[in-house]
Amino acid sequence: MAEINVEIDGAAKTVKAGATLADAVPHFGHPYAPGASVCIVKKTAKEDAAPTKEFTIKTSKGVLIIELKDPASVSAKIWLEKYKDLKHPVLLENQNAVSFGPFDCDYDVSKGIKRYRKYDVFLGAGGFDPSQTTLIICKKEHYAEYGTPSDGVFATLIAGRTNLEKLQRGDVIESVEPYVKEESALQGFCTSDLSTKLEDGDRLITFAEIELSPHSPSGAETFYALTKDGTFQINSTAFAFRSDDTLKGEPCDYENFEPRKIGAVSLRTAGTGRGRIYISTANRASSLLHSVIGHVIYGMELPYFTAPGDKFSVETSPPYIMLLGHTIEESKALLDSIDVKFTHDGYDGPDNVIVQQTPGTSLEVLQQGEVKVTAVARSKLIEVEFYYDLAPKTIEFFRHAIELKTKPIGALPSSMIYDDTYIFKAEKQAEKYKEIMPENVPTDMVKACDLGITNQSAKRMGYVGVRLVDETMFGPTGEKFGATNIIGKVLNPENLKNLQEGDRIYIKEVYGESAKRLLLGLKDDDEADMEEPGADGPESIQPEEKK
């Protein structure tokens, strides 16, 4: 039977002629998420490849990406001549730098102690002998004499900084490739149709790997929340970016002022687009509105070729450490495996569930090497299914008010309890800056366990309630039907029966068919806001958001 050669996530594979994407799924480098797009890049002539200043160094501990300062410099010319054959081990690793090699070069050695900054990349001659040259990447600022070519530092490490810290003796460079060509220099497309036939020479990219910045712990946590299902949804596209608008409107902090180079992941922290997350597809300057929270270190072709409505799989580094909703036992086993100290307070019975963790972000947990959690009995956990198709705006208000949009568990203090009625009020007073227009108001009857919110036609807007019996006169919060929006139903009402006024319950969302349909069908309704009009010709001119 005839066969064809394809490349799947960097690995060469042979498949039968006429094979489809479905046949290739077992070979994907990442678990396939149903409905996710895969990028297929077609084989092109070598001379069509676009020159680049950025290179991906694949090591046994992960990917590093460097950017050349001047491709015409002495060291850069040596790099461009040698990079394809640089499959060398770590020769030296210490607190200052990591070096790979040695390999043979020919250049005039520059002697003398020089200052090197964190993430500088340069060549160094061992014993001042160019035939013993090593590739050196700085881990911290220091002064040293390395015997470099006359130009010294020729590149900067722009991504893969977490992986740099992991490298040690015994690790190796597995391959070096130009990071990513411009979209116009590639012939490719994205598709989620698994019946698509493959051709000889096709290159498949099935996921994007995103390294989150240690300088943006809060922003990284927002990204983890955005991609909790393992995918990045494309809602907006423009020449310079692709964006996921799922968390648009959520509060977020500005943390990291950094240029938005190709592959940068940034979070808009102010303006009408606050909460949107972008992947840059063209170089842009630093912005006081966009905090850089990470970088795409593999799979940049996916953002290039996806269109609004598409989604693609993502893998994050470091991993997401969110303990809310898990048990103490599960969490301890996980944290022991990554050498993070674990302490807990509150309830520790066999039916415990974690509802709070400190620090609250994954990066801070890893940086500090410890985490403390609070657990309660599972009887304090209320499971809710939302009616997304009937009250999407009110549900968005509620999930925002109890932080269920960014965390798996939300807290809700009880305010009043009488008969079979339980009334709550979120601690965040979101009604002061968000509307609750009438939506899905009952007409004849409110069913037992329906979850309702008082809308803005009544004084006590924002109050949340549930009744354990059917009611034909008043809503779950005690208001008239016209002042009540029904947003979902409580699935385990027995957990409310021992509740006292002032007690706190914890809300966990259970996804029904309504949620699955609507959450997979988010639409783009926003204008672009990262373009600089005229910066790259007429095609880059986009409407800007109001500042």
Secondary structure in CASP SS format (residue, H / E / C, confidence):
PFRMAT SS
TARGET T0000
AUTHOR 0000-0000-0000
METHOD secondary structure of the structure
MODEL  1
M C 1.00
A C 1.00
E E 1.00
I E 1.00
N E 1.00
V E 1.00
E E 1.00
I E 1.00
D C 1.00
G C 1.00
A E 1.00
A E 1.00
K E 1.00
T E 1.00
V E 1.00
K E 1.00
A C 1.00
G C 1.00
A C 1.00
T E 1.00
L H 1.00
A H 1.00
D H 1.00
A H 1.00
V H 1.00
P H 1.00
H H 1.00
F C 1.00
G C 1.00
H C 1.00
P C 1.00
Y C 1.00
A C 1.00
P C 1.00
G C 1.00
A C 1.00
S C 1.00
V E 1.00
C E 1.00
I E 1.00
V E 1.00
K C 1.00
K C 1.00
T C 1.00
A C 1.00
K H 1.00
E H 1.00
D H 1.00
A C 1.00
A C 1.00
P C 1.00
T C 1.00
K C 1.00
E E 1.00
F E 1.00
T E 1.00
I E 1.00
K E 1.00
T E 1.00
S C 1.00
K C 1.00
G E 1.00
V E 1.00
L E 1.00
I E 1.00
I E 1.00
E E 1.00
L E 1.00
K C 1.00
D C 1.00
P C 1.00
A C 1.00
S C 1.00
V H 1.00
S H 1.00
A H 1.00
K H 1.00
I H 1.00
W H 1.00
L H 1.00
E H 1.00
K H 1.00
Y H 1.00
K H 1.00
D H 1.00
L C 1.00
K C 1.00
H C 1.00
P E 1.00
V E 1.00
L E 1.00
L E 1.00
E E 1.00
N C 1.00
Q C 1.00
N C 1.00
A E 1.00
V E 1.00
S E 1.00
F E 1.00
G E 1.00
P E 1.00
F E 1.00
D C 1.00
C C 1.00
D C 1.00
Y C 1.00
D C 1.00
V C 1.00
S E 1.00
K C 1.00
G C 1.00
I C 1.00
K E 1.00
R E 1.00
Y E 1.00
R C 1.00
K C 1.00
Y C 1.00
D E 1.00
V E 1.00
F E 1.00
L E 1.00
G E 1.00
A E 1.00
G H 1.00
G H 1.00
F H 1.00
D C 1.00
P H 1.00
S H 1.00
Q H 1.00
T E 1.00
T E 1.00
L E 1.00
I E 1.00
I E 1.00
C E 1.00
K C 1.00
K C 1.00
E C 1.00
H E 1.00
Y E 1.00
A E 1.00
E C 1.00
Y C 1.00
G C 1.00
T E 1.00
P C 1.00
S C 1.00
D C 1.00
G C 1.00
V C 1.00
F C 1.00
A E 1.00
T E 1.00
L E 1.00
I E 1.00
A E 1.00
G C 1.00
R H 1.00
T H 1.00
N H 1.00
L H 1.00
E H 1.00
K H 1.00
L C 1.00
Q C 1.00
R C 1.00
G C 1.00
D C 1.00
V E 1.00
I E 1.00
E E 1.00
S E 1.00
V E 1.00
E E 1.00
P E 1.00
Y C 1.00
V C 1.00
K C 1.00
E C 1.00
E H 1.00
S H 1.00
A H 1.00
L C 1.00
Q C 1.00
G E 1.00
F E 1.00
C E 1.00
T E 1.00
S C 1.00
D C 1.00
L C 1.00
S C 1.00
T C 1.00
K E 1.00
L C 1.00
E C 1.00
D C 1.00
G C 1.00
D C 1.00
R E 1.00
L E 1.00
I E 1.00
T C 1.00
F E 1.00
A E 1.00
E E 1.00
I E 1.00
E E 1.00
L E 1.00
S C 1.00
P C 1.00
H C 1.00
S C 1.00
P H 1.00
S H 1.00
G H 1.00
A H 1.00
E H 1.00
T H 1.00
F H 1.00
Y H 1.00
A H 1.00
L H 1.00
T C 1.00
K C 1.00
D C 1.00
G C 1.00
T E 1.00
F E 1.00
Q E 1.00
I C 1.00
N C 1.00
S E 1.00
T E 1.00
A E 1.00
F C 1.00
A C 1.00
F E 1.00
R E 1.00
S E 1.00
D E 1.00
D C 1.00
T C 1.00
L C 1.00
K C 1.00
G C 1.00
E C 1.00
P C 1.00
C C 1.00
D C 1.00
Y C 1.00
E C 1.00
N C 1.00
F C 1.00
E C 1.00
P C 1.00
R E 1.00
K C 1.00
I C 1.00
G C 1.00
A E 1.00
V E 1.00
S E 1.00
L E 1.00
R E 1.00
T C 1.00
A C 1.00
G C 1.00
T C 1.00
G C 1.00
R C 1.00
G C 1.00
R C 1.00
I E 1.00
Y E 1.00
I E 1.00
S E 1.00
T C 1.00
A C 1.00
N C 1.00
R E 1.00
A C 1.00
S C 1.00
S C 1.00
L C 1.00
L C 1.00
H E 1.00
S E 1.00
V E 1.00
I E 1.00
G E 1.00
H E 1.00
V E 1.00
I E 1.00
Y E 1.00
G C 1.00
M C 1.00
E H 1.00
L H 1.00
P H 1.00
Y H 1.00
F H 1.00
T C 1.00
A C 1.00
P C 1.00
G C 1.00
D C 1.00
K E 1.00
F E 1.00
S E 1.00
V E 1.00
E E 1.00
T E 1.00
S E 1.00
P C 1.00
P C 1.00
Y C 1.00
I C 1.00
M C 1.00
L C 1.00
L C 1.00
G C 1.00
H C 1.00
T C 1.00
I H 1.00
E H 1.00
E H 1.00
S H 1.00
K H 1.00
A H 1.00
L H 1.00
L H 1.00
D H 1.00
S H 1.00
I C 1.00
D C 1.00
V C 1.00
K E 1.00
F E 1.00
T E 1.00
H E 1.00
D E 1.00
G E 1.00
Y C 1.00
D C 1.00
G C 1.00
P C 1.00
D C 1.00
N E 1.00
V E 1.00
I E 1.00
V E 1.00
Q E 1.00
Q E 1.00
T E 1.00
P C 1.00
G C 1.00
T C 1.00
S H 1.00
L H 1.00
E H 1.00
V H 1.00
L H 1.00
Q H 1.00
Q H 1.00
G C 1.00
E E 1.00
V E 1.00
K E 1.00
V E 1.00
T E 1.00
A E 1.00
V E 1.00
A E 1.00
R H 1.00
S H 1.00
K H 1.00
L E 1.00
I E 1.00
E E 1.00
V E 1.00
E E 1.00
F E 1.00
Y C 1.00
Y C 1.00
D C 1.00
L C 1.00
A C 1.00
P H 1.00
K H 1.00
T H 1.00
I H 1.00
E H 1.00
F H 1.00
F H 1.00
R H 1.00
H H 1.00
A H 1.00
I C 1.00
E C 1.00
L C 1.00
K C 1.00
T C 1.00
K C 1.00
P C 1.00
I C 1.00
G E 1.00
A E 1.00
L E 1.00
P E 1.00
S E 1.00
S E 1.00
M E 1.00
I E 1.00
Y E 1.00
D C 1.00
D C 1.00
T E 1.00
Y E 1.00
I E 1.00
F E 1.00
K C 1.00
A C 1.00
E C 1.00
K C 1.00
Q C 1.00
A H 1.00
E H 1.00
K H 1.00
Y C 1.00
K C 1.00
E C 1.00
I C 1.00
M C 1.00
P C 1.00
E C 1.00
N C 1.00
V C 1.00
P C 1.00
T C 1.00
D C 1.00
M C 1.00
V E 1.00
K C 1.00
A C 1.00
C C 1.00
D E 1.00
L E 1.00
G E 1.00
I E 1.00
T E 1.00
N C 1.00
Q C 1.00
S C 1.00
A C 1.00
K C 1.00
R C 1.00
M C 1.00
G C 1.00
Y C 1.00
V E 1.00
G E 1.00
V E 1.00
R E 1.00
L C 1.00
V C 1.00
D C 1.00
E E 1.00
T C 1.00
M C 1.00
F E 1.00
G C 1.00
P C 1.00
T C 1.00
G C 1.00
E C 1.00
K E 1.00
F H 1.00
G H 1.00
A H 1.00
T E 1.00
N E 1.00
I E 1.00
I E 1.00
G E 1.00
K E 1.00
V E 1.00
L C 1.00
N C 1.00
P H 1.00
E H 1.00
N H 1.00
L H 1.00
K C 1.00
N C 1.00
L C 1.00
Q C 1.00
E C 1.00
G C 1.00
D C 1.00
R E 1.00
I E 1.00
Y E 1.00
I E 1.00
K E 1.00
E E 1.00
V C 1.00
Y C 1.00
G C 1.00
E H 1.00
S H 1.00
A H 1.00
K H 1.00
R H 1.00
L H 1.00
L H 1.00
L C 1.00
G C 1.00
L C 1.00
K C 1.00
D C 1.00
D C 1.00
D C 1.00
E C 1.00
A C 1.00
D C 1.00
M C 1.00
E C 1.00
E C 1.00
P C 1.00
G C 1.00
A C 1.00
D C 1.00
G C 1.00
P H 1.00
E H 1.00
S H 1.00
I C 1.00
Q C 1.00
P C 1.00
E C 1.00
E C 1.00
K C 1.00
K C 1.00
END
